């Protein structure tokens, strides 16, 4: 595993705001220099207590009902200060604001009652060279008294300039999304992604990346308009599927496809298949996919 370059230990969560000046203003590389990699970075928060008001704001921002338990994506928000703390360490030399969250995988082992204390662990080590750039895996665990109850793997991409062939191949892959087999009933619902929703989610999640907050700040990073948070799109989609699907243990792999520009009307399609449910979030007018995922059960 290599030496531990960074090991952060906190008794309680710290405010994510203390790390954002470093994330936005620090001069960092777009990619790791050739011949280098990321040493192990790890962190822990020994006690995380969910606050009633914060949880209510999160449910409101994402559409989850109050069922007495944490929504399946909520631990990601609890871990956000630790994520930012690790990714702004000098040992992680890649620019945080240039990273793209390309997929997310959650393993939900048992319900997590609201109002209890939990523990968080996060770690990242190494990278993978791919056609589209350098990929980093950020792992998070939420623990209760019985051990690990929730696990997340985030894949983060530092993009490199690609040739015309590579760009075309990546574009085709991005546009691919599953379709329901013939004869399978597909259910759908529409909702609006707008700037107000992005700001609500940004405040409650601590994800204050400028690409999400306003059109003018999104242009600083090469986007024509503000872009919805990927984890909001994932959470809003899972809320749209209904709490019954994620109440019991499950695994939820999701691929983020095309950026969801604000404002947009999107259509959530979902259907049952062998072993679980598939879902795709599409632009309602063009049907271009924004994310595709599954809720899998053993």
C-alpha positions in Angstrom: 0.0 0.0 0.0 3.0 2.3 0.4 3.7 4.9 3.1 1.0 7.1 4.5 1.7 10.6 3.3 -1.3 12.2 5.1 -3.3 10.9 8.0 -6.0 13.3 9.3 -7.9 12.6 12.5 -10.7 14.8 13.7 -13.0 14.3 16.8 -15.8 16.1 15.1 -16.5 17.4 11.5 -14.9 20.7 10.5 -16.5 23.3 8.3 -15.9 22.7 4.6 -15.5 26.5 4.2 -12.0 26.5 5.8 -10.7 24.4 2.8 -12.3 26.3 -0.1 -9.8 29.1 -0.4 -7.1 26.5 -0.8 -9.2 24.6 -3.3 -10.0 27.6 -5.4 -6.8 29.7 -5.1 -4.0 27.3 -4.8 -1.8 26.9 -7.8 -1.9 23.2 -8.8 -1.3 21.0 -11.8 -4.0 19.9 -14.1 -2.4 16.4 -14.1 0.1 14.5 -12.1 3.6 15.1 -13.4 5.0 12.1 -15.4 6.5 9.4 -13.3 4.6 10.4 -10.1 1.6 9.2 -8.3 -0.5 10.0 -5.2 0.7 8.5 -1.9 -1.9 7.2 0.5 -4.1 9.9 1.9 -6.5 8.9 4.7 -8.8 10.6 7.1 -11.2 9.9 10.0 -13.9 11.7 11.9 -14.5 9.8 15.1 -18.0 11.2 15.8 -20.5 12.4 13.3 -23.9 13.3 14.6 -26.7 14.1 12.2 -28.5 17.4 12.9 -32.2 17.5 12.5 -32.3 20.8 10.7 -29.5 19.9 8.3 -31.1 16.6 7.5 -34.4 18.3 6.8 -32.8 20.7 4.4 -31.1 17.9 2.6 -34.3 16.0 2.2 -36.0 19.1 0.9 -33.2 19.8 -1.6 -33.3 16.2 -3.0 -36.9 15.1 -2.5 -36.5 12.4 0.1 -39.3 11.8 2.5 -38.8 11.7 6.3 -38.8 8.0 7.1 -36.7 8.3 10.3 -33.5 7.1 8.5 -30.7 8.8 6.6 -31.3 8.9 2.8 -28.9 6.5 1.0 -26.8 9.4 -0.4 -26.7 11.5 2.7 -23.4 10.0 4.1 -21.6 11.5 1.1 -22.6 15.0 2.4 -21.5 14.1 5.9 -18.1 13.1 4.4 -17.7 16.2 2.3 -15.5 18.2 4.7 -13.1 15.1 5.0 -13.1 14.7 1.2 -12.1 18.4 0.7 -9.6 18.2 3.5 -7.8 15.3 1.8 -8.0 16.6 -1.8 -6.5 20.0 -0.8 -3.5 18.5 0.9 -0.2 19.4 -0.7 0.5 15.7 -1.3 -2.4 15.7 -3.8 -0.9 18.0 -6.4 -3.8 17.9 -8.9 -6.2 20.9 -9.0 -9.4 20.0 -7.2 -11.6 22.3 -9.3 -10.5 20.6 -12.4 -11.6 17.1 -11.3 -14.7 15.5 -12.8 -16.8 13.1 -10.8 -17.4 10.4 -13.5 -19.0 7.6 -11.5 -20.2 6.7 -8.0 -20.8 3.3 -6.3 -22.6 3.0 -3.0 -23.0 -0.2 -1.0 -25.9 0.2 1.5 -25.6 -2.5 4.1 -28.3 -1.6 6.6 -30.6 1.3 7.4 -29.0 4.2 9.3 -31.4 5.7 11.9 -31.3 9.5 12.1 -30.2 11.1 15.3 -27.4 8.6 16.1 -23.6 9.1 16.1 -21.5 7.6 13.4 -17.9 7.4 12.4 -16.4 8.3 9.0 -13.3 7.0 7.2 -11.9 8.1 3.8 -8.9 7.2 1.8 -7.3 7.7 -1.6 -4.1 6.2 -3.0 -2.5 6.1 -6.5 -4.1 6.7 -9.8 -4.8 5.1 -13.2 -3.8 6.4 -16.6 -6.6 6.2 -19.1 -7.3 7.5 -22.6 -9.4 10.4 -21.1 -7.0 11.3 -18.4 -5.9 10.3 -14.9 -8.5 8.6 -12.6 -8.5 8.6 -8.8 -10.6 6.5 -6.5 -11.9 8.1 -3.3 -13.3 5.6 -0.8 -15.6 6.4 2.1 -17.0 4.3 4.9 -19.7 5.2 7.4 -19.6 3.1 10.6 -22.1 2.4 13.3 -21.8 0.3 16.5 -21.9 -2.9 14.4 -19.1 -1.9 12.0 -19.1 -0.6 8.4 -22.7 0.1 7.4 -22.2 2.2 4.2 -19.4 2.2 1.6 -18.9 4.6 -1.3 -16.4 4.7 -4.1 -16.1 7.9 -6.1 -14.1 7.9 -9.4 -12.6 11.3 -10.1 -11.1 12.3 -13.5 -8.4 14.8 -14.3 -8.9 15.3 -18.0 -6.1 15.5 -20.5 -6.3 17.0 -24.0 -7.3 14.2 -26.3 -6.9 13.5 -30.0 -9.9 13.7 -32.4 -10.2 9.9 -32.3 -10.1 9.7 -28.5 -12.6 12.6 -28.2 -15.0 10.9 -30.6 -14.7 7.5 -28.8 -15.3 9.2 -25.4 -18.3 11.1 -26.8 -19.9 7.8 -28.1 -19.3 6.1 -24.7 -20.9 9.1 -22.9 -24.0 8.9 -25.0 -24.5 5.2 -24.3 -27.2 4.4 -21.7 -29.2 1.3 -21.0 -32.6 0.8 -22.5 -35.4 -1.4 -21.2 -35.8 -4.7 -23.1 -38.8 -5.1 -25.3 -42.0 -5.7 -23.4 -40.7 -4.4 -20.1 -42.8 -1.6 -18.5 -40.9 1.6 -18.2 -42.1 4.2 -15.6 -41.1 7.8 -15.9 -41.4 11.2 -14.1 -40.1 14.7 -14.9 -38.6 17.3 -12.7 -36.8 20.6 -13.1 -33.2 21.3 -12.4 -32.6 25.0 -11.9 -30.2 27.5 -10.3 -32.3 27.6 -7.1 -32.1 23.9 -6.6 -28.3 24.0 -7.2 -27.8 26.7 -4.7 -29.9 24.9 -2.1 -27.9 21.7 -2.6 -24.6 23.6 -2.6 -25.4 25.2 0.8 -26.6 22.0 2.4 -23.9 19.7 0.9 -20.9 22.1 1.3 -20.1 21.5 -2.4 -19.5 25.2 -3.4 -17.7 24.4 -6.7 -18.2 27.6 -8.8 -19.4 25.6 -11.8 -22.6 24.8 -9.9 -23.4 28.2 -8.5 -23.8 30.7 -11.3 -23.4 30.9 -15.1 -20.7 33.5 -14.9 -18.5 31.4 -12.5 -19.1 28.3 -14.6 -17.6 30.1 -17.6 -14.4 30.5 -15.7 -14.0 26.7 -16.0 -15.1 26.3 -19.6 -18.9 25.7 -19.2 -21.4 27.8 -21.1 -23.9 27.7 -18.1 -24.0 26.4 -14.6 -24.0 22.7 -14.2 -26.1 20.7 -11.7 -24.2 18.8 -9.0 -23.8 15.1 -10.0 -24.6 13.9 -6.5 -27.8 16.0 -6.5 -28.8 14.4 -9.8 -28.1 11.0 -8.3 -29.9 11.8 -5.0 -32.9 13.3 -6.8 -33.2 10.3 -9.1 -33.1 7.9 -6.1 -35.7 9.9 -4.3 -37.9 9.8 -7.4 -37.7 6.0 -7.4 -39.3 5.9 -4.0 -37.9 5.0 -0.5 -38.9 1.3 -0.8 -36.1 0.6 -3.3 -33.3 1.8 -1.0 -34.8 0.9 2.4 -33.2 -2.6 2.3 -29.5 -3.5 1.7 -28.5 -2.8 -1.9 -25.7 -1.6 -4.2 -26.1 1.5 -6.3 -23.6 2.0 -9.1 -24.1 5.2 -11.2 -22.3 6.6 -14.2 -22.4 10.3 -14.8 -22.9 11.1 -18.5 -23.4 14.5 -20.1 -23.4 17.6 -17.9 -26.9 18.7 -16.7 -27.0 22.4 -17.6 -29.3 24.8 -15.6 -32.1 25.3 -16.0 -33.3 22.0 -17.6 -36.3 19.7 -17.5 -35.2 16.1 -17.1 -37.0 12.8 -17.3 -36.3 9.9 -15.0 -36.9 6.5 -16.6 -36.8 3.3 -14.6 -37.7 -0.3 -15.0 -37.2 -3.6 -13.2 -34.8 -6.2 -14.5 -33.0 -9.3 -13.2 -31.6 -8.6 -9.8 -32.9 -5.0 -9.3 -34.0 -1.8 -11.0 -32.3 0.2 -13.8 -32.7 4.0 -14.1 -31.6 6.7 -16.6 -31.9 10.4 -16.2 -32.4 12.1 -19.6 -32.9 15.5 -21.0 -36.7 15.7 -21.5 -36.4 17.3 -24.9 -33.4 15.6 -26.5 -33.4 12.3 -24.5 -29.6 12.7 -24.1 -28.5 10.9 -20.9 -27.2 12.7 -17.8 -26.7 9.7 -15.6 -27.4 5.9 -15.7 -27.5 3.6 -12.7 -28.9 0.5 -11.0 -30.3 -0.5 -7.6 -29.0 -4.0 -7.2 -30.1 -6.6 -4.6 -28.6 -10.0 -3.8 
